[in-house]
């Protein structure tokens, strides 16, 4: 503001720079000077028609990407008329049962000109198949589709717990999607390796960092086992981290993540192209840091967390809304959350210089410590897998090692809070104002659930049952042969209006279902 | 029925499709720390399986952890499934439950409702209160 001329980056001439291996200071040399982070807001609720309206509003107001939230039944591969879906249809996201819903979801949206992110894991291959089928029916070839599939199944067993098949069978589906997109969808990011949910489930920052990168290494080993050269798929992997309230620790976590990924990709996995070594990530502010008490204060928490993501060099950002400790956000609160990013991006000038905290004694020391703690955890996972991170991750899941560590950390954090060692404004201290009138929150009625069940029933009535059965029989046959890629069978089944539940049940008939042994 | 002076048995449960299990696990340990015996039956339970486990295990209180917004549908079904077995084990809910839902949940027979961020002593007190009121 004072007119001081700014360099794009600061540091000693012989020091580290952004855009240069090991990329501690950022994947690109110019960082936000050439392009701000993508302000990607997650949306989805009710029926596909409702969410389509919200998508069109997002695109009209200048958004360049869509991010789809699915409801719980869809996340678990269940149809809206499944008895287990009762009360959950369209509640936490949009309900998708068949290709008809997918067509409604993207009706009048040109899938060739925007990017679409889909937060889906256990049934990721099924939803990707439906998405490809819908786009091709609308005249957009798969090669033109740009976007990201979350498709990170390992963290489901460790933290998020939306699993269906056992881990090894799930990993076969991940392999199939990675191989399919590498061959046929050059603009598609096949996995978004997610620490967000690990942290939300209660891990420490170092555990979030280490478990997430270890999962990343596991997917790299999986794809290599399938015969894909590392530089053919590694550029299509991206990451998703949490931005919690411990400001400098979070920044150090992102910096350490980039350095570790670059080194492991180069030294352990033999990557040779820059893109394979550059860790790129999405950030979301911490849902667990939000309070139901004095919810307006959540705007402040979210702003500080978002700033950590930006100073840590995130490529895209979702900011939570102030009312999310109570319900899904209202349009007003979601707008304030987006405005929070815009203030950081357009008013504060923090984006003018890359890695502005690089060289801070404190931040550099924290970055080194995060890396050291992560390496300790990698050593343990590598040991569990007898030299394979892929095996180590699966064994760690089977033995409840990840789940136990996350539960221990969550419990420790809670005990620190109960002992009064951790302050939460409006909860443990500074309670004046807690009794004020509550804000209006979004109410979702059961009407959408009924509408969606009727929709499914009418689609089932109109489809060719024999064609559905044939497609499911072929899917079952392909599932038995582990050498076969399941994507073609899933696309064909989508095209004849087989439901998500039917495709998942067919595969479960071959793969079995995962049952978690509960630990407390 | 047990009161404050004797050991309580509590079933903590996740009903429906909500996989958020941080809260239920932390609460289970906090209740144990308070000397309460805790049983956890894992994810993806139905109102029927929760009611059956509550009766089989002869618990004093059932605690439901609900974060997906399905509490208005599922919590009353748990109460009904327990009562259908001819017993009246009190049900306590914790999680993402807005205040505006409290009256309707109480009317449906939920004994205690804990909002987001309830501290350990409040959770323990709510469970003990639910057990004591049921014993009267």
Interface residues (C-beta under 8 A of the other chain):
Chain A: X72 X73 X75 X76 X78 X83 X84 X85 X86 X87 X88 X91 X92 X160 X161 X162 X200 X201 X202 X288 X291 X292 X293 X325 X326 X327 X328 X406 X407 X410 X411 X414 X417 X418 X424 X427 X428 X438 X441 X444 X446 X515 X516 X517 X518 X519 X520
Chain B: X12 X16 X17 X18 X19 X20 X21 X22 X24 X25 X26 X28 X29 X30 X32 X38 X40 X41 X42 X43 X44 X46 X68 X69 X70 X72 X73 X74 X96 X98 X99 X100 X115 X116 X117 X119 X120 X121
